[in-house]
Amino acid sequence: MTAADGRLENTTTCLPIAYGSVAFYLGKKADEYHTHRWTLYVRSPDQNFDLSRAISKVIFQLHPSFPKPTRELTEPPFEVTETGWGEFEASIRIVWSEAADERSTILTHGIRLYPNKAPATSADPSAYMNTTVPVVAEKYDEVVFTNPKAEFHRSLVDGQNKMQPNQISNEQSVLEHFRTYGDEEDAKAMLGAKAFLEGELRNVKDRLLLVDSELDEVKHSLAAAKKMEMAAGVGETAAAIAGGRPTGGSTKGGGSGITGGSGKAGKSKSSKKKASGASESSQPAGKKIKAA
């Protein structure tokens, strides 16, 4: 169903993309500041899909040390090729077509020049690298559009059905090292992810059961401690009664109770008299001084 704004309700459209870099060591052609030739790119994993149906332009943000570090491409292949000596993180902004009416997507990619098991960077690269085997760093992702514009949705579907191969790179040496993504690999990845999630779910359930068991033990311990505390209080009361300790009711007939009471009362009465006398002697003096 199409809404008033032209979007398809309860619809999602998925666009697979691949982005990354391919770097070749220059060997004898290398100098201090140009040891590798690399290509940074955004492409479709499906060579038959025309990315220009979905993407208006791609903006690559390189390291500031490069001339014109901001590179903008408005048609495929969306790639930048440069030479350099150091690895850095590049920013990739994908601006979708006007028909999409979607906000741009920003990706980051670390351009790798050296293999994972490379020795210290101070070592001579020619000792462990050659000019024919590149360092490939690529990621696969799927951009999901929720309730897409009807026109944009049709454009993506038509683009996927297109049987004419598209040019996905101007660099033949790079093109040869692009990874392929098939249904079999996707199925294996999904099965692996499913097994991992099931294992994590079992671990969470086991931990919850352990926590419940420990909580029951704590509750039982608290209940037992409370019973012991109550039993101890009853025992003390019984011991006091058995020992004949005086209570508030026994002072009525006991001389000591009456004496104690009269002593306190007499002391309090005397104190009141002293306080009254001091007040009477000092108060008029204060008044006379004030009047003078």
Secondary structure, 3 states (H helix, E strand, C coil): CECCCCEECCCEEEEEEEEEEEEEECHHHCCCCCCEEEEEEEECCCCCCCHHHCEEEEEEECCCCCCCCEEEECCCCEEEEEEECCCEEEEEEEEECCCCCCCCEEEEEEECCCCCCCCCCCCCHHHCCCCCCCEEEEEEEEEEEECCEHHHHHHHHHHHHCCCCCCCCCCHHHHCCCCCCCHHHHHHHHHHHHHHHHHHHHHHHHHHHHHHHHHHHHHHHHHHHHHHHHHHHHHHHHHHHHCCCCCHHHHHCCHHHHHHHHHHHHHHHHHHHHHHHHHHHHHHHHHHHHHC
